[in-house]
């Protein structure tokens, strides 16, 4: 199984990042399904898979066809979504790659893994995981925005000249909460300390350069509340998973 995974991943990486000139990407974006380079790109993927599995072609040819067709459909869909200008290039890139990896992972699971293991997972555990995920992402983000709104507006006015990535704070907060819950549930509690130390280092400039004491308190309050929520949710999830 390990060699199979490595081969399909290598074929994907080479086809999408090494053997795909910028000219091909631009032409596909401009001409859509009429672009000859779209079909050239798909042919490259097909041939790479054939090459990597040449000694076992008969056994995996069906998977090769499935991967190739799905790659074509995903890339074609990306082209037309891109034209709506509703999504950032980075968002489209990440979504595109995640879809490709999802297809590859599905094929691996279907081919090699015993799905009865996943079918036997208690529904309650899955629901607890989903609830925990929602709590530390959407729910906490909205709650913290509402809680800090009366202060955040004044700080935006004071720091409006400083450039900042849009929604970067929200993304960082969600990521750190996900990591904390993960660390708690795999027993890597020291990881929380490392994460807090790392964030403190990156925030050191903001804290030392902030002449306004309120800004320092605002930053520290946001960090500590975010960590506290993640720790509580992480402990709750671990307790639920162990005792169900």
Backbone as CSV, one residue per row, in Angstrom:
resi,resn,N_x,N_y,N_z,CA_x,CA_y,CA_z,C_x,C_y,C_z
1,UNK,0.822,-1.208,0.000,0.000,0.000,0.000,0.859,1.262,0.000
2,UNK,1.950,1.239,0.793,2.793,2.422,0.887,3.363,2.838,-0.451
3,UNK,3.817,1.864,-1.243,4.382,2.167,-2.556,3.313,2.713,-3.498
4,UNK,2.110,2.180,-3.407,0.999,2.655,-4.232,0.714,4.127,-3.946
5,UNK,0.653,4.480,-2.663,0.395,5.870,-2.267,1.500,6.787,-2.771
6,UNK,2.748,6.367,-2.595,3.877,7.190,-3.033,3.855,7.422,-4.542
7,UNK,3.490,6.403,-5.295,3.464,6.530,-6.757,2.392,7.506,-7.224
8,UNK,1.176,7.397,-6.673,0.110,8.300,-7.139,0.362,9.732,-6.669
9,UNK,0.974,9.890,-5.491,1.319,11.233,-5.023,2.415,11.847,-5.882
10,UNK,3.424,11.048,-6.214,4.516,11.537,-7.048,4.003,11.926,-8.427
11,UNK,3.132,11.107,-8.996,2.561,11.424,-10.304,1.781,12.730,-10.246
12,UNK,1.040,12.932,-9.171,0.259,14.168,-9.025,1.165,15.386,-8.905
13,UNK,2.181,15.292,-8.063,3.076,16.431,-7.842,3.861,16.786,-9.101
14,UNK,4.377,15.777,-9.789,5.134,16.028,-11.019,4.223,16.617,-12.088
15,UNK,3.034,16.056,-12.240,2.117,16.531,-13.269,1.583,17.922,-13.014
16,UNK,1.317,18.252,-11.744,0.708,19.550,-11.425,1.726,20.667,-11.226
17,UNK,2.944,20.332,-10.803,3.880,21.392,-10.437,5.179,21.408,-11.248
18,UNK,5.572,20.292,-11.799,6.830,20.241,-12.545,6.589,20.325,-14.043
19,UNK,5.642,19.563,-14.533,5.395,19.484,-15.979,4.158,20.273,-16.401
20,UNK,3.942,21.407,-15.762,2.826,22.274,-16.137,3.318,23.724,-16.252
21,UNK,3.738,24.135,-17.446,4.247,25.498,-17.634,3.177,26.549,-17.340
22,UNK,3.623,27.741,-17.000,2.707,28.846,-16.716,1.826,29.157,-17.923
23,UNK,2.390,28.993,-19.112,1.642,29.241,-20.348,0.413,28.349,-20.428
24,UNK,0.544,27.113,-20.003,-0.580,26.181,-20.033,-1.699,26.657,-19.103
25,UNK,-1.317,27.081,-17.913,-2.299,27.528,-16.923,-3.051,28.748,-17.433
26,UNK,-2.318,29.704,-18.004,-2.943,30.925,-18.512,-3.887,30.629,-19.668
27,UNK,-3.481,29.732,-20.554,-4.328,29.389,-21.692,-5.594,28.666,-21.231
28,UNK,-5.471,27.798,-20.240,-6.640,27.093,-19.702,-7.618,28.068,-19.070
29,UNK,-7.101,29.056,-18.348,-7.969,30.045,-17.713,-8.703,30.883,-18.751
30,UNK,-8.043,31.133,-19.869,-8.626,31.974,-20.912,-9.627,31.219,-21.778
31,UNK,-9.301,30.007,-22.168,-10.110,29.284,-23.158,-10.965,28.157,-22.593
32,UNK,-10.801,27.843,-21.324,-11.642,26.826,-20.707,-11.497,25.464,-21.352
33,UNK,-12.655,24.824,-21.615,-12.614,23.468,-22.175,-12.070,23.432,-23.596
34,UNK,-11.957,24.602,-24.243,-11.426,24.662,-25.602,-9.897,24.695,-25.631
35,UNK,-9.289,24.856,-24.475,-7.828,24.949,-24.414,-7.176,23.600,-24.692
36,UNK,-6.280,23.595,-25.663,-5.561,22.348,-25.968,-4.623,21.967,-24.831
37,UNK,-4.201,22.981,-24.056,-3.278,22.701,-22.958,-3.975,22.019,-21.784
38,UNK,-5.280,22.214,-21.655,-6.024,21.488,-20.629,-5.927,19.986,-20.888
39,UNK,-6.139,19.607,-22.132,-6.075,18.193,-22.494,-4.629,17.683,-22.480
40,UNK,-3.687,18.585,-22.798,-2.282,18.213,-22.698,-1.893,17.928,-21.256
41,UNK,-2.393,18.762,-20.344,-2.115,18.586,-18.917,-2.678,17.257,-18.412
42,UNK,-3.895,16.949,-18.813,-4.518,15.695,-18.393,-3.777,14.495,-18.985
43,UNK,-3.328,14.639,-20.230,-2.569,13.557,-20.874,-1.257,13.298,-20.136
44,UNK,-0.613,14.370,-19.680,0.627,14.230,-18.911,0.377,13.410,-17.647
45,UNK,-0.707,13.729,-16.943,-1.045,12.976,-15.729,-1.290,11.504,-16.047
46,UNK,-2.020,11.259,-17.123,-2.337,9.887,-17.520,-1.063,9.101,-17.832
47,UNK,-0.162,9.725,-18.596,1.076,9.050,-18.982,1.998,8.821,-17.785
48,UNK,2.018,9.768,-16.856,2.833,9.588,-15.651,2.347,8.392,-14.835
49,UNK,1.039,8.274,-14.695,0.480,7.144,-13.957,0.787,5.823,-14.663
50,UNK,0.669,5.836,-15.997,1.012,4.641,-16.776,2.473,4.266,-16.546
51,UNK,3.345,5.271,-16.571,4.783,5.036,-16.398,5.100,4.466,-15.018
52,UNK,4.508,5.051,-13.980,4.806,4.618,-12.618,4.240,3.233,-12.299
53,UNK,3.172,2.853,-13.001,2.535,1.561,-12.713,2.670,0.580,-13.876
54,UNK,3.699,0.761,-14.691,3.857,-0.039,-15.903,3.966,-1.539,-15.601
55,UNK,4.538,-1.894,-14.456,4.721,-3.314,-14.137,3.466,-3.958,-13.550
56,UNK,2.488,-3.148,-13.193,1.248,-3.667,-12.604,0.037,-2.995,-13.240
57,UNK,0.178,-2.689,-14.515,-0.806,-1.877,-15.218,-2.192,-2.513,-15.234
58,UNK,-2.240,-3.799,-15.476,-3.536,-4.465,-15.595,-4.341,-4.377,-14.298
59,UNK,-3.660,-4.442,-13.168,-4.351,-4.439,-11.874,-4.870,-3.062,-11.485
60,UNK,-4.199,-2.002,-11.950,-4.559,-0.654,-11.485,-5.072,0.249,-12.600
61,UNK,-5.262,-0.272,-13.798,-5.646,0.589,-14.918,-6.977,1.302,-14.657
62,UNK,-7.906,0.612,-14.026,-9.191,1.240,-13.708,-9.021,2.442,-12.797
63,UNK,-8.118,2.334,-11.823,-7.844,3.448,-10.921,-7.184,4.605,-11.668
64,UNK,-6.312,4.272,-12.606,-5.644,5.308,-13.401,-6.668,6.111,-14.196
65,UNK,-7.606,5.422,-14.809,-8.661,6.099,-15.575,-9.500,6.978,-14.649
66,UNK,-9.847,6.465,-13.478,-10.653,7.220,-12.518,-9.931,8.478,-12.051
67,UNK,-8.649,8.347,-11.735,-7.858,9.505,-11.302,-7.768,10.536,-12.419
68,UNK,-7.545,10.084,-13.648,-7.404,10.996,-14.787,-8.698,11.748,-15.060
69,UNK,-9.812,11.044,-15.083,-11.111,11.679,-15.355,-11.471,12.663,-14.249
70,UNK,-11.263,12.280,-13.002,-11.577,13.181,-11.890,-10.692,14.419,-11.922
71,UNK,-9.440,14.241,-12.316,-8.525,15.383,-12.414,-9.017,16.368,-13.472
72,UNK,-9.476,15.836,-14.587,-10.010,16.685,-15.655,-11.229,17.465,-15.167
73,UNK,-12.153,16.804,-14.498,-13.380,17.457,-14.035,-13.087,18.521,-12.977
74,UNK,-12.170,18.222,-12.067,-11.810,19.193,-11.027,-11.150,20.420,-11.638
75,UNK,-10.209,20.207,-12.558,-9.525,21.333,-13.201,-10.487,22.161,-14.042
76,UNK,-11.404,21.498,-14.732,-12.388,22.214,-15.546,-13.314,23.037,-14.656
77,UNK,-13.746,22.452,-13.549,-14.588,23.190,-12.614,-13.870,24.388,-12.028
78,UNK,-12.588,24.220,-11.729,-11.798,25.323,-11.173,-11.727,26.494,-12.143
79,UNK,-11.604,26.194,-13.432,-11.510,27.252,-14.446,-12.746,28.137,-14.415
80,UNK,-13.913,27.526,-14.363,-15.152,28.301,-14.428,-15.482,28.976,-13.101
81,UNK,-15.078,28.373,-11.991,-15.237,29.041,-10.700,-14.316,30.253,-10.629
82,UNK,-13.122,30.116,-11.181,-12.141,31.201,-11.196,-12.675,32.422,-11.929
83,UNK,-13.469,32.203,-12.969,-14.004,33.307,-13.773,-15.050,34.131,-13.032
84,UNK,-15.629,33.585,-11.975,-16.636,34.331,-11.216,-16.005,35.406,-10.337
85,UNK,-14.686,35.281,-10.096,-13.948,36.235,-9.251,-14.502,36.315,-7.830
86,UNK,-15.121,35.255,-7.378,-15.692,35.245,-6.032,-14.733,34.643,-5.009
87,UNK,-13.651,34.057,-5.492,-12.711,33.393,-4.588,-11.292,33.869,-4.877
88,UNK,-10.482,33.908,-3.839,-9.092,34.326,-4.002,-8.296,33.235,-4.707
89,UNK,-7.219,33.601,-5.404,-6.371,32.591,-6.052,-5.855,31.541,-5.072
90,UNK,-5.489,31.986,-3.866,-4.992,31.041,-2.861,-6.089,30.069,-2.441
91,UNK,-7.295,30.596,-2.232,-8.412,29.741,-1.849,-8.729,28.709,-2.910
92,UNK,-8.692,29.137,-4.176,-8.946,28.211,-5.284,-7.855,27.145,-5.371
93,UNK,-6.615,27.582,-5.210,-5.490,26.640,-5.276,-5.614,25.569,-4.193
94,UNK,-5.887,26.007,-2.964,-5.996,25.058,-1.855,-7.169,24.107,-2.068
95,UNK,-8.311,24.664,-2.490,-9.490,23.825,-2.730,-9.227,22.810,-3.833
96,UNK,-8.583,23.268,-4.899,-8.254,22.392,-6.026,-7.376,21.225,-5.574
97,UNK,-6.339,21.532,-4.809,-5.428,20.480,-4.354,-6.099,19.536,-3.357
98,UNK,-6.943,20.083,-2.496,-7.648,19.238,-1.537,-8.597,18.272,-2.236
99,UNK,-9.241,18.736,-3.289,-10.142,17.860,-4.046,-9.368,16.728,-4.717
100,UNK,-8.225,17.075,-5.307,-7.389,16.035,-5.926,-6.933,15.014,-4.882
101,UNK,-6.488,15.510,-3.731,-6.013,14.611,-2.682,-7.155,13.767,-2.115
102,UNK,-8.349,14.356,-2.077,-9.509,13.601,-1.599,-9.796,12.410,-2.515
103,UNK,-9.708,12.644,-3.815,-9.924,11.555,-4.777,-8.875,10.463,-4.581
104,UNK,-7.614,10.875,-4.459,-6.539,9.895,-4.269,-6.727,9.114,-2.967
105,UNK,-7.095,9.833,-1.902,-7.298,9.170,-0.611,-8.466,8.193,-0.673
106,UNK,-9.530,8.583,-1.380,-10.697,7.703,-1.515,-10.327,6.406,-2.225
107,UNK,-9.525,6.535,-3.272,-9.086,5.344,-4.011,-8.227,4.442,-3.132
108,UNK,-7.336,5.045,-2.344,-6.492,4.257,-1.441,-7.348,3.531,-0.407
109,UNK,-8.298,4.252,0.201,-9.161,3.644,1.209,-9.969,2.504,0.603
110,UNK,-10.513,2.752,-0.566,-11.354,1.739,-1.222,-10.534,0.512,-1.607
111,UNK,-9.294,0.746,-1.984,-8.466,-0.345,-2.495,-7.853,-1.208,-1.403
112,UNK,-7.420,-0.564,-0.309,-6.578,-1.289,0.641,-7.130,-1.398,2.058
113,UNK,-7.968,-0.451,2.467,-8.350,-0.427,3.873,-9.676,-1.126,4.123
114,UNK,-9.806,-1.675,5.288,-11.038,-2.338,5.693,-12.009,-1.283,6.198
115,UNK,-13.003,-0.937,5.384,-13.916,0.155,5.744,-14.834,-0.231,6.895
116,UNK,-14.891,-1.505,7.243,-15.741,-1.905,8.364,-15.282,-1.243,9.665
117,UNK,-13.967,-0.938,9.748,-13.451,-0.242,10.936,-14.129,1.106,11.110
118,UNK,-14.291,1.826,9.996,-14.896,3.152,10.066,-16.403,3.066,10.267
119,UNK,-17.012,2.016,9.714,-18.450,1.847,9.877,-18.805,1.493,11.315
120,UNK,-17.840,0.952,12.060,-18.098,0.540,13.436,-17.814,1.635,14.459
121,UNK,-17.354,2.795,14.009,-17.128,3.910,14.932,-18.480,4.398,15.448
122,UNK,-18.663,4.496,16.767,-19.943,4.952,17.316,-20.336,6.327,16.778
123,UNK,-21.604,6.456,16.449,-22.104,7.724,15.915,-21.896,8.844,16.926
124,UNK,-22.033,8.517,18.216,-21.876,9.537,19.255,-20.481,10.172,19.213
125,UNK,-19.458,9.345,18.972,-18.091,9.875,18.913,-17.924,10.817,17.726
126,UNK,-18.490,10.428,16.589,-18.407,11.289,15.411,-19.104,12.617,15.663
127,UNK,-20.273,12.563,16.312,-21.021,13.792,16.590,-20.265,14.685,17.565
128,UNK,-19.626,14.094,18.567,-18.826,14.884,19.504,-17.669,15.576,18.776
129,UNK,-17.043,14.870,17.840,-15.946,15.462,17.069,-16.440,16.630,16.223
130,UNK,-17.587,16.460,15.590,-18.154,17.530,14.763,-18.520,18.731,15.624
131,UNK,-19.151,18.474,16.775,-19.528,19.568,17.679,-18.295,20.316,18.165
132,UNK,-17.253,19.572,18.542,-16.008,20.208,18.997,-15.401,21.059,17.890
133,UNK,-15.422,20.542,16.664,-14.876,21.280,15.527,-15.627,22.584,15.317
134,UNK,-16.948,22.533,15.383,-17.758,23.743,15.203,-17.530,24.736,16.337
135,UNK,-17.393,24.220,17.557,-17.196,25.103,18.706,-15.900,25.896,18.608
136,UNK,-14.821,25.247,18.184,-13.524,25.936,18.173,-13.279,26.710,16.880
137,UNK,-14.155,26.579,15.911,-13.999,27.341,14.665,-15.051,28.442,14.593
138,UNK,-16.193,28.143,14.039,-17.215,29.162,13.789,-17.759,29.782,15.069
139,UNK,-18.151,28.946,16.036,-18.800,29.459,17.245,-17.873,30.382,18.027
140,UNK,-16.653,29.925,18.285,-15.704,30.743,19.050,-15.327,32.015,18.299
141,UNK,-15.144,31.926,16.985,-14.786,33.108,16.196,-15.866,34.175,16.294
142,UNK,-17.116,33.762,16.136,-18.228,34.716,16.211,-18.355,35.283,17.619
143,UNK,-18.259,34.423,18.627,-18.395,34.870,20.013,-17.303,35.873,20.385
144,UNK,-16.073,35.613,19.949,-14.977,36.523,20.284,-15.097,37.849,19.553
145,UNK,-15.580,37.813,18.311,-15.803,39.065,17.582,-16.836,39.926,18.293
146,UNK,-17.911,39.296,18.765,-18.955,40.033,19.475,-18.438,40.549,20.815
147,UNK,-17.664,39.721,21.506,-17.163,40.095,22.826,-16.191,41.271,22.752
148,UNK,-15.323,41.261,21.729,-14.287,42.291,21.624,-14.668,43.443,20.696
149,UNK,-15.889,43.436,20.181,-16.251,44.428,19.166,-16.119,45.864,19.659
150,UNK,-16.523,46.125,20.889,-16.500,47.505,21.388,-15.078,48.046,21.524
151,UNK,-14.094,47.139,21.629,-12.696,47.582,21.707,-11.994,47.511,20.351
152,UNK,-12.351,46.532,19.560,-11.635,46.312,18.298,-11.787,47.479,17.338
153,UNK,-12.950,48.132,17.327,-13.154,49.261,16.417,-12.198,50.402,16.729
154,UNK,-12.021,50.701,18.006,-11.120,51.800,18.377,-9.673,51.470,18.043
155,UNK,-9.276,50.211,18.201,-7.901,49.826,17.888,-7.655,49.818,16.384
156,UNK,-8.673,49.503,15.595,-8.523,49.547,14.137,-8.239,50.973,13.681
157,UNK,-8.899,51.931,14.298,-8.685,53.334,13.924,-7.273,53.786,14.276
158,UNK,-6.780,53.322,15.413,-5.438,53.717,15.844,-4.353,53.074,15.001
159,UNK,-4.633,51.874,14.499,-3.604,51.119,13.769,-3.928,50.982,12.293
160,UNK,-4.805,51.850,11.774,-5.240,51.698,10.384,-4.119,51.905,9.386
161,UNK,-3.053,52.593,9.787,-1.932,52.819,8.874,-1.039,51.587,8.759
162,UNK,-1.149,50.685,9.712,-0.324,49.478,9.686,-0.998,48.426,8.823
163,UNK,-0.257,47.883,7.890,-0.818,46.875,7.005,-0.983,45.550,7.745
164,UNK,-2.103,44.893,7.458,-2.388,43.603,8.070,-3.172,42.759,7.092
165,UNK,-2.903,41.474,7.052,-3.622,40.583,6.158,-5.075,40.476,6.590
166,UNK,-5.970,40.488,5.620,-7.395,40.409,5.905,-7.729,39.062,6.548
167,UNK,-8.435,39.128,7.681,-8.889,37.932,8.407,-7.747,37.053,8.913
168,UNK,-6.526,37.594,8.916,-5.387,36.782,9.364,-5.537,36.376,10.825
169,UNK,-6.012,37.312,11.655,-6.183,37.012,13.071,-7.153,35.876,13.307
170,UNK,-8.235,35.880,12.540,-9.241,34.825,12.680,-8.673,33.467,12.272
171,UNK,-7.926,33.445,11.165,-7.321,32.196,10.691,-6.302,31.670,11.703
172,UNK,-5.494,32.578,12.249,-4.495,32.178,13.249,-5.178,31.609,14.487
173,UNK,-6.249,32.285,14.927,-6.973,31.823,16.108,-7.568,30.442,15.921
174,UNK,-8.196,30.217,14.771,-8.792,28.906,14.486,-7.713,27.826,14.441
175,UNK,-6.591,28.149,13.793,-5.501,27.173,13.679,-4.944,26.794,15.042
176,UNK,-4.728,27.782,15.899,-4.166,27.485,17.214,-5.148,26.676,18.064
177,UNK,-6.437,26.951,17.937,-7.423,26.178,18.707,-7.507,24.733,18.210
178,UNK,-7.429,24.556,16.900,-7.410,23.199,16.342,-6.203,22.415,16.854
179,UNK,-5.051,23.079,16.877,-3.832,22.417,17.349,-3.934,22.047,18.825
180,UNK,-4.506,22.937,19.624,-4.633,22.659,21.060,-5.525,21.449,21.306
181,UNK,-6.672,21.409,20.634,-7.582,20.266,20.786,-6.896,18.977,20.324
182,UNK,-6.151,19.066,19.227,-5.415,17.898,18.737,-4.368,17.451,19.749
183,UNK,-3.595,18.403,20.278,-2.550,18.070,21.251,-3.140,17.369,22.479
184,UNK,-4.269,17.880,22.971,-4.894,17.292,24.162,-5.335,15.857,23.892
185,UNK,-5.876,15.630,22.707,-6.450,14.315,22.415,-5.420,13.280,21.988
186,UNK,-4.199,13.716,21.691,-3.138,12.739,21.415,-2.149,12.668,22.578
187,UNK,-2.457,13.413,23.650,-1.623,13.359,24.841,-0.352,14.175,24.777
188,UNK,-0.254,15.081,23.814,0.951,15.906,23.655,0.717,17.267,24.323
189,UNK,0.569,17.255,25.653,0.193,18.462,26.380,1.278,19.536,26.328
190,UNK,2.546,19.111,26.270,3.622,20.106,26.195,3.540,20.926,24.913
191,UNK,2.847,20.387,23.901,2.671,21.129,22.655,1.928,22.434,22.862
192,UNK,1.023,22.459,23.854,0.283,23.689,24.150,1.244,24.761,24.640
193,UNK,2.188,24.347,25.478,3.188,25.295,25.964,4.065,25.822,24.846
194,UNK,4.478,24.928,23.937,5.288,25.359,22.799,4.516,26.349,21.928
195,UNK,3.223,26.057,21.730,2.389,26.924,20.896,2.234,28.302,21.524
196,UNK,2.001,28.337,22.831,1.863,29.610,23.533,3.168,30.392,23.496
197,UNK,4.290,29.686,23.662,5.593,30.348,23.604,5.856,30.924,22.219
198,UNK,5.519,30.149,21.189,5.729,30.622,19.816,4.895,31.856,19.528
199,UNK,3.636,31.833,19.963,2.780,32.994,19.711,3.268,34.204,20.496
200,UNK,3.764,33.975,21.711,4.279,35.082,22.518,5.468,35.745,21.840
201,UNK,6.323,34.924,21.216,7.490,35.472,20.515,7.058,36.336,19.341
202,UNK,6.099,35.829,18.554,5.641,36.588,17.395,4.867,37.841,17.799
203,UNK,4.214,37.789,18.954,3.446,38.930,19.438,4.304,39.896,20.247
204,UNK,5.559,39.540,20.496,6.412,40.355,21.359,6.538,41.782,20.833
205,UNK,6.673,41.906,19.506,6.800,43.232,18.912,5.576,44.079,19.148
206,UNK,4.389,43.487,18.981,3.152,44.229,19.209,3.044,44.686,20.654
207,UNK,3.450,43.803,21.571,3.307,44.123,22.986,4.306,45.181,23.442
208,UNK,5.531,45.109,22.944,6.554,46.064,23.382,6.416,47.410,22.690
209,UNK,5.916,47.395,21.445,5.771,48.649,20.710,4.459,49.361,21.006
210,UNK,3.559,48.660,21.675,2.255,49.257,21.966,2.391,50.236,23.125
211,UNK,2.306,51.540,22.818,2.376,52.555,23.860,1.083,52.566,24.672
212,UNK,0.010,52.105,24.047,-1.279,52.064,24.709,-1.386,50.782,25.532
213,UNK,-1.526,50.928,26.826,-1.637,49.755,27.696,-2.878,48.939,27.355
214,UNK,-3.917,49.619,26.907,-5.159,48.918,26.571,-4.953,47.946,25.406
215,UNK,-4.100,48.329,24.448,-3.840,47.450,23.314,-3.140,46.174,23.775
216,UNK,-2.200,46.327,24.713,-1.512,45.161,25.263,-2.499,44.237,25.960
217,UNK,-3.389,44.828,26.749,-4.396,44.032,27.454,-5.346,43.363,26.470
218,UNK,-5.656,44.054,25.395,-6.558,43.522,24.362,-5.949,42.281,23.702
219,UNK,-4.672,42.376,23.340,-3.984,41.254,22.696,-3.883,40.057,23.637
220,UNK,-3.481,40.312,24.887,-3.335,39.227,25.853,-4.672,38.572,26.175
221,UNK,-5.714,39.389,26.309,-7.041,38.849,26.614,-7.527,37.935,25.504
222,UNK,-7.354,38.367,24.257,-7.783,37.553,23.123,-7.059,36.222,23.075
223,UNK,-5.743,36.263,23.298,-4.949,35.031,23.267,-5.355,34.071,24.373
224,UNK,-5.478,34.585,25.594,-5.790,33.722,26.733,-7.198,33.142,26.644
225,UNK,-8.157,33.948,26.201,-9.531,33.442,26.063,-9.593,32.367,24.987
226,UNK,-8.914,32.605,23.862,-8.887,31.627,22.774,-8.279,30.309,23.248
227,UNK,-7.164,30.390,23.970,-6.514,29.186,24.489,-7.412,28.483,25.507
228,UNK,-8.050,29.254,26.383,-8.891,28.664,27.420,-10.066,27.898,26.818
229,UNK,-10.706,28.487,25.813,-11.831,27.818,25.152,-11.369,26.518,24.509
230,UNK,-10.236,26.575,23.811,-9.718,25.381,23.137,-9.369,24.284,24.139
231,UNK,-8.790,24.661,25.275,-8.425,23.670,26.294,-9.669,23.004,26.875
232,UNK,-10.690,23.809,27.169,-11.934,23.255,27.719,-12.592,22.306,26.723
233,UNK,-12.673,22.730,25.462,-13.278,21.881,24.427,-12.448,20.616,24.228
234,UNK,-11.125,20.763,24.218,-10.247,19.610,24.032,-10.395,18.583,25.144
235,UNK,-10.449,19.063,26.391,-10.624,18.150,27.529,-11.993,17.477,27.464
236,UNK,-13.024,18.261,27.118,-14.366,17.697,26.999,-14.447,16.627,25.930
237,UNK,-13.806,16.889,24.790,-13.814,15.911,23.698,-13.061,14.647,24.101
238,UNK,-11.927,14.812,24.743,-11.137,13.638,25.171,-11.927,12.784,26.158
239,UNK,-12.595,13.451,27.085,-13.410,12.721,28.068,-14.529,11.953,27.373
240,UNK,-15.185,12.609,26.408,-16.292,11.968,25.693,-15.809,10.764,24.888
241,UNK,-14.673,10.915,24.199,-14.167,9.825,23.362,-13.709,8.624,24.190
242,UNK,-13.169,8.891,25.383,-12.685,7.800,26.233,-13.839,7.054,26.896
243,UNK,-14.872,7.778,27.278,-15.938,7.185,28.084,-17.148,6.706,27.292
244,UNK,-17.136,6.895,25.971,-18.260,6.402,25.171,-17.984,4.980,24.684
